[in-house]
Each structure stands twice: as C-alpha cells, then as structure tokens.
Amino acid sequence: MSCKYIIEGVTEEGRKFRPSDWIDRVSSMGATYDMQRLVYSDLLHPELYQGQKCLIIDTSLEQKNPGMFQYVMNFVKSNKLKMTEVCDVVESKLGT
C-alpha cells in the first residue's frame, strides 16, 4: 500500500504559512539537477492537491533518507502545519 503525507500551506489554526515559497524550498532539499533543470524527488515534492499547492511526502522517505524525513517532520511539527496521511491516493485528486 502506498501512503503519503500531504502538508498544506496553512497552520492547524487555519492561518496561511509564510514565506509563501516554503514548499519549493523544502522540496528542493531532495531535488537533483538534470541538464540544468531542477527535478523534484518522487518522495518529496510540491503538487496540487484538491486545488491547493501542498508538499507531498512519500512515507518510504523515512526508510530511504531518515535524516531528511526527520527534518521535514520537525519542520511541520514546529510550525504547526496541517498534515494528513493518505493511503492509496486517488490519482484524480492529485494535480487538480
């Protein structure tokens, strides 16, 4: 079963989190360059979810890169960001 964490750009209290580019900044930690183009990891990347830009973390990141996983989870917790765990994400919800 494939599970993902969906982290929204709002706090648990419903306030928009700043800076507005935090999702791109965090995602770039796992990205690589291919022909001078930034390529996000399948394990940690920005994506639209139900029409809102979110940070998507594949749960397998915890085994593949525990340090990065812990850093991101600490970031989410310390900033009280809204996070949902979804298993077998319906493809139609991603990218919309």
N, C-alpha and C positions, 0 to 999 in steps of 0.2 A: 504494500500500500504506500502510495506517495503522499507525504504530508508536507505542508508549507506553513510558514508563519507569514501573515500579512500584517505589516506595520503601517498604520495610517499616519498622515502628516498632522494629526491632531492629538492633543493630550487626552487623558482619561476624563478630564473635566470638560472637554469639547472645545478647547482653545486651539487655534492654529499654531503649529510649532514653527519657530523661526530659528535659523535663517531658512528661507524657502527652498534653498538648494541642498538641504541636508541629505535628502535621499540620494542624489547624484554623488555627493561627497562620500557617503558610506559605501555606496555601490562600487565606487572606483577602487576601493581597497582590494577587491577581489578581481578587478578587471586586468586585462592584458592589452597590449598593442599589437595590431596586425596591419602591416602596411600603413603605418601612421594613423590608424583609426582605433579608437577605444572600443574594446569588445568586452561586454559585461559577462560575468560568470553565470552559468545556469543556476548556481547555488545561491547567488546574492546579486539581485538586480532590481532596477526600477521597472514598474509595469503599471498599466492602468488596471484597476480592479473596481468593477461596478462604477466606472466613470471617474474614479479618483486615482491620482498618482500615488502609488504605495511602494514600499520596499518589500520585496518578496525574498524570503529566505527558505531554501530547501532544508528540511530537517537533517539531511545527510551531511550538511556542513559541519555539524557537531563532531562527527567521526573523521571527516576528511581534513578539517582545519579547526581543531578545538580552540586555539587561541583567538582566531578571528570570530568564531561563533560566540565565545565568551565576551569578547569586546563589544560586539553588536548587542548582545543580550543585556550587558551592563549599561550601554548607552540608552537602550529602550527603557530599562527599569529606572535609571536615574532621571530621565526626562519625562517619565510617566506617560509614555506614548501608548496609544491604543493598539493592542496587538490581538490577533485572532489566529488560532491554529485551525487549518482546514485540511482535511484529508481527501484525496481524490478530487481535486478542484475541478469544477465543471469548466471545460475549456471555453464555453461561451461567455463566462463572466470575466475571463482574462482578456485584456486588450480592448475592453469596452469602457 
